[in-house]
Amino acid sequence: MNRSSVAFRRALATALLLAVPSASWAQAPAPAPAQGQPGNLQPATREAQALPSLAPLVDSVKSAVVNVDVQARGGGGGPRGMEDNPLFDRFFGGGGGRGGGREQLRQGAGSGFIIEPTGIVLTNNHVVEDAVSITVRLDDGRSFSAVVVGRDPLTDVAVVKIKDKVEGLPTVKLGNSDALRVGDWVVAIGNPFGLASSVSLGIVSARARDIGAGPYDEFLQTDAAINPGNSGGPLFNMRGEVVGINTAIVGGGTGIGFAVPSNLVTALVPQLEKEGSVTRAWLGVGIQDLTRDLSSALKLPVTEGAILTQVNPASPAAKAGLKSDDVVTAIDGQPVTSSGQLTRTVALKRPGSTSTLTVFREGKKQDVKVILGTRPDLEGVTSRKPQGDDSQESSRRVGVSLQNLDARTAQQAGFNERQGALITDVVPGSPADRAQLEPGMVVVEANRKPVNNADDLAKAIRAAPAGSTLLLRVAAPGGSRMLRALRMP
């Protein structure tokens, strides 16, 4: 080893020590040689041993990181809005297939982490979407069946619960993602390519990234190595707190990954656990960012905010007297610097609550009180509350997926009916398939009794004896009705 090499290694070691002072607690310095005995290590080796190790941190949290194995219908997918974006990979591991012109069951493997000792697991929505069965595998080799408790496609967050009665499972807690700074160290743990409990280290590369996945994008960007199968896994800070859920990577890129920030997840989890979906507040406006050029053209004393480009008739904004070209600079005293920030802030508020918007209208500042409405299902992706275990088992019995028919869906699809059980999927070769049931049909009667919702039909399926035939009256878009004979297995 020449002198220049030793000098370089010393400089590198010094630089690394300066770069990670917050992690210096993780490993004690190597013991000095006993007095009178010459050290058997090269000087650069001693300096390298003095570098901090993340092993204590990893040991304290990895037992709560799980593999999420899924059997699901359809071809899989990723965060909403990214299906046609070639720049991003939805890194849901595994594969699937198609046959006979119809999608078959697919196998996949993602990641997740336990937040409650009774078996509450957080992961991505795109990992468990359309799941027929879910298996959660722990680092210690145990595995459990699980069900989806709630999911939110618009932020790609899902809550899963282990079916078995369990207690004392290892857990991790959600941290404060707002406290992160660009350059802070983060650790990703997950199941890339089926390699369980893989660990990678990186930094926060950027915050509040809008990657075109949905209306509430504010992703953390990191260069910690994440790959297919990491999806749904945790991103930890140096205190062992989860600061993000790993969600997406740039296709063909290296060192560019994205995670849902923990503060957004923390706001959603209680509602997902209780209701199964997220209900958001709504203004009913079109918006865009205020730029310096637009500020000058509008003769405003501010250069940051959200311009109202459209106010929908009869919307909460219209009822409050808001107008096009109003510029929102704060909501309830919290500064608004962009249109995305206004969208996210309103969405986290409670429908029916009153908020005060600070706006500039024709150069003059004023406060406007708005009673927030409930955001409609504009994208047609809002989750319905998951059916109970009995209903799911009843649906699986005949190979059909159901959801309630709501008024908006009925109107969009051209149904005359406003109630019923909407068929969303049929398993090829199942009793439902043999009965010529198809996705998009609405079951309105079962054995000549009205079916008002998915639970009504599930109960009828559950009560039907094996070998019997259930007479169903179904409606198709446009109003036509047909009879179908569903033979019970």
C-alpha positions as CSV (number, residue, x, y, z in Angstrom):
1,M,0.0,0.0,0.0
2,N,1.7,3.3,-1.0
3,R,1.5,6.6,0.9
4,S,-1.0,8.2,-1.5
5,S,-3.4,5.3,-1.0
6,V,-3.1,5.5,2.8
7,A,-3.7,9.3,2.6
8,F,-6.7,8.8,0.4
9,R,-8.3,6.3,2.7
10,R,-7.6,8.5,5.7
11,A,-9.3,11.4,3.9
12,L,-12.3,9.2,3.0
13,A,-12.7,7.9,6.5
14,T,-12.6,11.4,7.9
15,A,-15.2,12.6,5.3
16,L,-17.5,9.7,6.2
17,L,-17.2,10.4,9.9
18,L,-18.1,14.0,9.3
19,A,-21.0,13.0,7.0
20,V,-22.8,10.7,9.5
21,P,-22.4,12.2,13.0
22,S,-25.9,11.3,14.0
23,A,-25.1,7.6,13.6
24,S,-21.9,7.6,15.6
25,W,-23.7,5.9,18.5
26,A,-24.3,2.7,16.5
27,Q,-21.0,1.0,17.1
28,A,-18.3,1.6,19.8
29,P,-14.7,2.3,18.6
30,A,-12.5,-0.8,18.2
31,P,-10.5,-1.5,21.4
32,A,-6.9,-0.3,21.4
33,P,-4.2,-2.9,21.5
34,A,-3.0,-3.9,24.9
35,Q,-0.2,-1.8,26.3
36,G,3.2,-3.0,25.3
37,Q,1.8,-5.1,22.4
38,P,2.1,-3.8,18.8
39,G,-1.1,-3.3,16.9
40,N,-1.6,-5.8,14.1
41,L,-3.8,-3.5,12.0
42,Q,-2.8,-1.0,9.4
43,P,-3.6,2.6,10.3
44,A,-6.3,2.9,7.6
45,T,-7.9,-0.3,8.8
46,R,-8.2,1.1,12.3
47,E,-9.9,4.2,11.0
48,A,-12.4,2.1,8.9
49,Q,-13.3,0.1,12.0
50,A,-14.1,3.4,13.8
51,L,-16.8,4.2,11.2
52,P,-20.4,3.9,12.6
53,S,-22.4,0.7,11.8
54,L,-26.1,0.6,11.1
55,A,-26.3,-3.0,12.3
56,P,-27.9,-2.1,15.7
57,L,-30.6,0.0,13.9
58,V,-31.3,-2.8,11.4
59,D,-31.5,-5.5,14.2
60,S,-34.0,-3.4,16.1
61,V,-36.5,-3.0,13.3
62,K,-36.1,-5.8,10.7
63,S,-38.2,-8.3,12.6
64,A,-41.3,-6.0,12.0
65,V,-40.7,-5.9,8.2
66,V,-42.7,-8.6,6.4
67,N,-43.1,-10.1,3.0
68,V,-46.6,-9.8,1.5
69,D,-47.4,-12.7,-0.9
70,V,-50.5,-12.1,-3.0
71,Q,-52.6,-14.0,-5.3
72,A,-54.7,-11.5,-7.2
73,R,-57.0,-11.1,-10.2
74,G,-55.9,-9.1,-13.2
75,G,-52.6,-8.1,-14.6
76,G,-51.4,-6.1,-11.6
77,G,-50.5,-2.5,-11.6
78,G,-49.1,0.3,-9.6
79,P,-49.9,3.7,-8.2
80,R,-52.9,5.2,-10.0
81,G,-52.1,7.6,-12.8
82,M,-48.8,5.8,-13.6
83,E,-50.1,3.1,-15.9
84,D,-49.2,5.0,-19.1
85,N,-46.1,6.7,-17.7
86,P,-43.0,5.0,-19.3
87,L,-40.6,6.7,-16.8
88,F,-41.8,4.8,-13.8
89,D,-41.8,1.1,-12.8
90,R,-44.5,-0.3,-10.5
91,F,-42.2,-2.6,-8.7
92,F,-44.6,-5.3,-7.7
93,G,-42.6,-8.5,-7.7
94,G,-43.6,-11.8,-9.4
95,G,-45.6,-12.4,-12.5
96,G,-48.8,-13.4,-14.0
97,G,-50.4,-14.4,-17.3
98,R,-53.3,-14.1,-19.6
99,G,-55.2,-16.9,-21.2
100,G,-58.2,-17.2,-23.5
101,G,-58.4,-13.5,-23.9
102,R,-59.1,-13.0,-20.2
103,E,-56.8,-12.2,-17.3
104,Q,-55.8,-15.0,-15.1
105,L,-54.9,-15.0,-11.4
106,R,-51.4,-13.6,-10.8
107,Q,-48.8,-14.2,-8.2
108,G,-46.9,-11.3,-6.6
109,A,-44.6,-10.6,-3.7
110,G,-44.3,-7.2,-2.1
111,S,-43.3,-5.9,1.3
112,G,-44.9,-4.3,4.4
113,F,-44.4,-3.6,8.0
114,I,-46.3,-4.2,11.3
115,I,-47.5,-1.2,13.2
116,E,-49.7,-2.9,15.8
117,P,-48.8,-6.1,17.8
118,T,-52.2,-7.6,16.9
119,G,-51.2,-7.8,13.3
120,I,-52.0,-4.5,11.5
121,V,-49.7,-4.2,8.5
122,L,-49.1,-1.2,6.2
123,T,-48.2,-1.7,2.5
124,N,-49.0,-0.3,-0.9
125,N,-52.5,-0.4,-2.4
126,H,-51.1,-1.7,-5.7
127,V,-49.5,-4.7,-3.8
128,V,-52.9,-5.9,-2.5
129,E,-55.4,-4.5,-5.1
130,D,-57.7,-7.2,-6.4
131,A,-56.2,-9.7,-4.0
132,V,-57.9,-13.1,-3.7
133,S,-55.5,-14.3,-1.0
134,I,-52.8,-12.6,1.1
135,T,-50.0,-14.3,3.1
136,V,-47.8,-12.3,5.5
137,R,-44.4,-13.8,6.2
138,L,-42.3,-12.6,9.1
139,D,-38.5,-12.5,9.3
140,D,-38.6,-15.4,11.9
141,G,-40.2,-17.8,9.4
142,R,-43.8,-17.5,10.6
143,S,-46.6,-16.9,8.1
144,F,-50.2,-15.9,8.4
145,S,-53.2,-15.4,6.2
146,A,-54.4,-11.8,6.0
147,V,-57.2,-9.6,4.6
148,V,-57.4,-6.0,3.4
149,V,-58.9,-3.7,6.0
150,G,-58.7,-0.6,3.9
151,R,-57.0,0.9,1.0
152,D,-56.6,4.3,-0.8
153,P,-55.7,4.1,-4.5
154,L,-55.1,7.9,-4.7
155,T,-52.1,7.7,-2.3
156,D,-51.2,4.0,-2.9
157,V,-51.6,3.2,0.8
158,A,-53.2,0.0,2.2
159,V,-53.9,-1.5,5.6
160,V,-53.8,-5.3,6.0
161,K,-54.7,-7.3,9.1
162,I,-53.5,-10.8,10.0
163,K,-56.6,-13.1,10.2
164,D,-55.3,-15.3,13.1
165,K,-55.5,-14.1,16.6
166,V,-52.0,-12.9,17.4
167,E,-50.4,-10.8,20.1
168,G,-47.0,-9.5,20.8
169,L,-45.8,-9.2,17.2
170,P,-42.8,-7.0,16.6
171,T,-43.7,-3.5,15.5
172,V,-42.2,-0.3,14.2
173,K,-43.7,3.2,14.6
174,L,-44.3,6.0,12.1
175,G,-42.0,9.0,12.4
176,N,-42.2,12.6,11.3
177,S,-41.4,12.9,7.6
178,D,-41.7,16.7,7.8
179,A,-38.6,16.7,10.0
180,L,-36.5,15.1,7.2
181,R,-34.0,17.3,5.3
182,V,-32.5,16.7,1.9
183,G,-29.3,14.8,2.6
184,D,-30.5,12.9,5.7
185,W,-29.7,9.3,5.9
186,V,-32.4,6.7,5.3
187,V,-32.5,2.9,5.3
188,A,-34.8,0.7,3.1
189,I,-35.7,-2.8,4.1
190,G,-37.8,-5.1,2.0
191,N,-38.2,-8.1,-0.3
192,P,-36.5,-7.2,-3.6
193,F,-36.7,-10.0,-6.1
194,G,-37.8,-12.4,-3.3
195,L,-34.6,-11.7,-1.3
196,A,-36.2,-11.3,2.1
197,S,-35.0,-8.7,4.6
198,S,-32.6,-7.0,2.2
199,V,-31.2,-3.7,3.6
200,S,-30.0,-0.7,1.6
201,L,-28.7,2.7,2.7
202,G,-29.1,6.1,1.1
203,I,-30.1,9.7,1.6
204,V,-33.2,11.8,1.1
205,S,-32.6,13.2,-2.4
206,A,-35.7,15.5,-2.6
207,R,-39.0,16.1,-0.9
208,A,-42.6,16.7,-2.1
209,R,-42.0,15.2,-5.5
210,D,-45.0,15.3,-7.9
211,I,-44.4,12.3,-10.2
212,G,-47.8,12.2,-11.9
213,A,-49.2,9.3,-9.9
214,G,-52.2,11.1,-8.5
215,P,-53.6,14.4,-7.2
216,Y,-52.0,14.1,-3.8
217,D,-48.4,13.5,-4.8
218,E,-45.7,14.6,-2.3
219,F,-43.3,11.7,-2.5
220,L,-40.0,11.5,-0.8
221,Q,-37.2,10.8,-3.3
222,T,-34.3,8.6,-2.1
223,D,-31.2,7.0,-3.6
224,A,-31.4,4.0,-1.2
225,A,-31.5,0.9,-3.5
226,I,-35.0,-0.3,-4.0
227,N,-36.1,-2.8,-6.6
228,P,-39.1,-4.9,-7.6
229,G,-40.5,-6.5,-4.4
230,N,-39.5,-3.6,-2.2
231,S,-43.0,-2.1,-2.9
232,G,-44.8,-1.4,0.3
233,G,-41.7,-1.7,2.5
234,P,-40.5,0.8,5.0
235,L,-38.0,3.6,4.7
236,F,-36.4,4.3,8.1
237,N,-34.7,7.3,9.5
238,M,-31.7,6.9,11.8
239,R,-33.9,6.6,14.9
240,G,-35.6,3.5,13.5
241,E,-38.8,5.3,12.7
242,V,-40.7,4.7,9.4
243,V,-40.6,7.9,7.4
244,G,-42.0,6.5,4.2
245,I,-43.5,3.6,2.3
246,N,-41.4,2.7,-0.7
247,T,-43.7,2.9,-3.8
248,A,-42.0,3.5,-7.1
249,I,-38.7,3.7,-9.0
250,V,-37.7,5.4,-12.2
251,G,-37.7,2.8,-15.0
252,G,-34.2,2.3,-16.3
253,G,-32.8,4.7,-13.8
254,T,-30.4,4.0,-10.9
255,G,-30.7,5.5,-7.4
256,I,-34.1,7.2,-8.0
257,G,-36.9,5.9,-5.8
258,F,-40.0,7.3,-4.3
259,A,-41.8,6.8,-1.0
260,V,-45.2,7.9,0.4
261,P,-44.3,10.3,3.4
262,S,-45.2,9.0,6.8
263,N,-47.1,12.1,7.9
264,L,-49.6,11.5,5.0
265,V,-49.8,7.8,6.0
266,T,-50.4,8.8,9.7
267,A,-53.3,11.0,8.7
268,L,-55.0,8.2,6.6
269,V,-54.5,5.1,8.7
270,P,-57.2,5.8,11.4
271,Q,-59.9,6.2,8.7
272,L,-58.7,3.3,6.6
273,E,-58.8,1.0,9.7
274,K,-62.3,2.2,10.7
275,E,-64.0,2.9,7.4
276,G,-62.0,0.9,4.8
277,S,-61.6,3.9,2.5
278,V,-60.8,7.6,2.7
279,T,-63.4,10.4,2.5
280,R,-61.9,13.7,1.6
281,A,-63.0,17.3,1.8
282,W,-63.6,19.2,-1.4
283,L,-63.7,22.8,-2.7
284,G,-64.9,22.2,-6.3
285,V,-62.4,24.3,-8.2
286,G,-59.8,24.1,-10.9
287,I,-56.4,25.4,-9.9
288,Q,-52.9,26.1,-11.1
289,D,-49.7,27.4,-9.6
290,L,-49.1,31.2,-9.3
291,T,-45.9,32.1,-11.0
292,R,-43.9,35.3,-11.0
293,D,-45.1,36.2,-14.5
294,L,-48.7,35.5,-13.6
295,S,-48.3,37.5,-10.4
296,S,-47.1,40.5,-12.4
297,A,-49.9,40.1,-14.9
298,L,-52.5,40.0,-12.1
299,K,-50.8,42.9,-10.3
300,L,-50.4,40.9,-7.1
301,P,-48.0,41.6,-4.2
302,V,-47.3,37.9,-3.7
303,T,-45.5,35.4,-6.0
304,E,-46.6,32.1,-4.5
305,G,-50.1,30.6,-4.2
306,A,-52.9,28.8,-6.1
307,I,-54.9,30.5,-8.8
308,L,-58.6,29.4,-9.1
309,T,-59.0,28.8,-12.8
310,Q,-62.5,27.5,-12.5
311,V,-65.2,27.5,-9.8
312,N,-67.7,24.7,-10.4
313,P,-71.4,25.6,-10.2
314,A,-73.1,24.7,-6.9
315,S,-69.7,23.7,-5.4
316,P,-68.6,24.7,-1.9
317,A,-66.3,27.3,-3.4
318,A,-69.2,28.8,-5.5
319,K,-71.5,28.9,-2.4
320,A,-68.8,30.7,-0.5
321,G,-68.5,33.4,-3.2
322,L,-65.1,32.4,-4.6
323,K,-64.4,33.5,-8.2
324,S,-62.2,32.6,-11.1
325,D,-58.7,34.3,-10.9
326,D,-58.9,34.5,-7.1
327,V,-55.5,33.5,-5.7
328,V,-55.4,31.5,-2.5
329,T,-52.3,32.2,-0.4
330,A,-53.3,30.5,2.9
331,I,-55.9,28.2,4.4
332,D,-56.7,28.4,8.1
333,G,-53.5,30.4,8.6
334,Q,-51.3,27.8,6.9
335,P,-49.4,29.3,3.9
336,V,-50.3,27.9,0.4
337,T,-47.3,28.0,-1.9
338,S,-48.7,25.9,-4.8
339,S,-51.9,24.3,-6.2
340,G,-50.7,20.9,-5.1
341,Q,-50.3,22.0,-1.5
342,L,-53.8,23.5,-1.5
343,T,-55.2,20.2,-2.9
344,R,-53.5,18.1,-0.3
345,T,-54.4,20.4,2.6
346,V,-58.1,20.5,1.8
347,A,-58.2,16.7,1.2
348,L,-57.0,16.0,4.8
349,K,-59.7,18.2,6.3
350,R,-63.1,16.8,7.4
351,P,-66.0,17.2,5.0
352,G,-68.6,19.6,6.5
353,S,-66.0,21.6,8.4
354,T,-65.4,25.3,7.9
355,S,-62.1,26.7,6.6
356,T,-60.9,30.2,6.1
357,L,-59.2,30.9,2.8
358,T,-56.9,34.0,2.5
359,V,-57.3,35.2,-1.1
360,F,-56.2,38.0,-3.3
361,R,-58.9,39.3,-5.6
362,E,-58.0,42.1,-8.1
363,G,-55.0,42.8,-6.0
364,K,-56.9,43.1,-2.7
365,K,-56.5,40.7,0.2
366,Q,-59.5,39.2,1.9
367,D,-60.6,36.2,4.0
368,V,-63.4,33.9,2.8
369,K,-65.0,31.2,4.9
370,V,-65.9,28.0,3.1
371,I,-68.0,25.0,4.3
372,L,-66.0,22.1,2.7
373,G,-67.9,19.5,0.8
374,T,-67.2,15.8,0.2
375,R,-65.0,15.0,-2.7
376,P,-66.8,13.0,-5.4
377,D,-65.2,9.9,-6.9
378,L,-63.9,11.8,-9.9
379,E,-61.5,9.1,-11.0
380,G,-63.9,6.2,-10.3
381,V,-61.3,4.5,-8.0
382,T,-62.5,5.3,-4.5
383,S,-62.5,2.1,-2.4
384,R,-65.6,0.8,-1.0
385,K,-65.6,-0.5,2.5
386,P,-64.3,-4.1,2.3
387,Q,-66.8,-6.8,2.8
388,G,-66.6,-8.9,5.9
389,D,-65.0,-12.3,5.9
390,D,-68.3,-14.1,5.5
391,S,-69.2,-12.0,2.4
392,Q,-65.7,-12.6,0.9
393,E,-66.0,-16.3,1.4
394,S,-69.5,-16.3,-0.1
395,S,-68.2,-14.5,-3.2
396,R,-65.2,-16.8,-3.5
397,R,-67.5,-19.8,-3.4
398,V,-68.8,-19.0,-6.9
399,G,-65.8,-17.0,-8.3
400,V,-67.3,-13.5,-8.4
401,S,-66.2,-10.1,-7.0
402,L,-68.9,-7.7,-5.9
403,Q,-69.4,-4.2,-4.8
404,N,-72.4,-2.0,-4.1
405,L,-73.9,-0.1,-6.9
406,D,-73.8,3.6,-6.1
407,A,-75.8,6.4,-7.8
408,R,-72.8,7.9,-9.6
409,T,-71.7,4.6,-11.1
410,A,-75.2,3.8,-12.1
411,Q,-75.6,7.1,-13.9
412,Q,-72.2,6.9,-15.7
413,A,-72.9,3.3,-16.9
414,G,-76.4,4.0,-18.0
415,F,-78.2,1.8,-15.4
416,N,-81.8,2.4,-14.7
417,E,-81.3,0.7,-11.3
418,R,-79.9,2.7,-8.4
419,Q,-79.4,-0.3,-6.1
420,G,-77.9,-3.8,-6.5
421,A,-74.7,-5.9,-6.4
422,L,-72.3,-4.8,-9.1
423,I,-70.2,-7.6,-10.5
424,T,-66.6,-6.3,-10.8
425,D,-64.8,-9.5,-11.8
426,V,-65.5,-13.2,-12.6
427,V,-62.9,-16.0,-12.2
428,P,-62.5,-17.9,-15.5
429,G,-64.0,-21.4,-15.2
430,S,-65.8,-20.7,-12.0
431,P,-69.6,-21.3,-11.3
432,A,-70.2,-17.6,-12.0
433,D,-68.4,-17.9,-15.3
434,R,-70.4,-21.0,-16.3
435,A,-73.6,-19.1,-15.4
436,Q,-72.6,-16.4,-18.0
437,L,-72.2,-13.7,-15.3
438,E,-69.9,-10.9,-16.5
439,P,-68.2,-7.9,-15.0
440,G,-70.5,-4.8,-15.4
441,M,-73.7,-6.7,-14.7
442,V,-75.8,-5.7,-11.7
443,V,-77.7,-8.4,-9.8
444,V,-81.0,-7.0,-8.7
445,E,-82.8,-10.2,-7.6
446,A,-81.8,-13.6,-6.1
447,N,-84.5,-16.3,-6.0
448,R,-87.0,-13.5,-6.7
449,K,-86.0,-11.5,-3.7
450,P,-84.6,-8.0,-4.1
451,V,-80.8,-7.5,-3.9
452,N,-80.1,-4.0,-2.6
453,N,-76.3,-4.3,-2.2
454,A,-73.4,-6.7,-2.4
455,D,-74.0,-8.1,1.1
456,D,-77.5,-9.1,0.1
457,L,-76.2,-11.3,-2.7
458,A,-73.4,-12.6,-0.6
459,K,-75.9,-13.8,2.0
460,A,-78.0,-15.5,-0.6
461,I,-75.0,-17.3,-2.0
462,R,-73.9,-18.4,1.5
463,A,-77.4,-19.7,2.4
464,A,-77.8,-21.7,-0.8
465,P,-77.2,-25.5,-0.3
466,A,-74.5,-27.2,-2.4
467,G,-76.0,-28.5,-5.6
468,S,-78.8,-26.0,-5.6
469,T,-79.4,-23.4,-8.3
470,L,-79.7,-19.7,-7.5
471,L,-82.0,-17.8,-9.9
472,L,-80.5,-14.4,-10.5
473,R,-82.1,-11.4,-12.3
474,V,-79.4,-9.2,-13.7
475,A,-79.4,-5.8,-15.3
476,A,-77.0,-4.6,-18.1
477,P,-76.1,-1.0,-19.0
478,G,-78.9,0.5,-20.9
479,G,-81.7,-1.1,-18.9
480,S,-82.0,-4.6,-20.4
481,R,-82.7,-7.4,-17.8
482,M,-81.8,-11.1,-18.0
483,L,-82.1,-14.3,-15.9
484,R,-79.1,-16.3,-14.9
485,A,-78.9,-19.7,-13.2
486,L,-76.0,-20.0,-10.8
487,R,-75.3,-23.5,-9.7
488,M,-73.9,-23.8,-6.2
489,P,-70.7,-25.9,-5.8
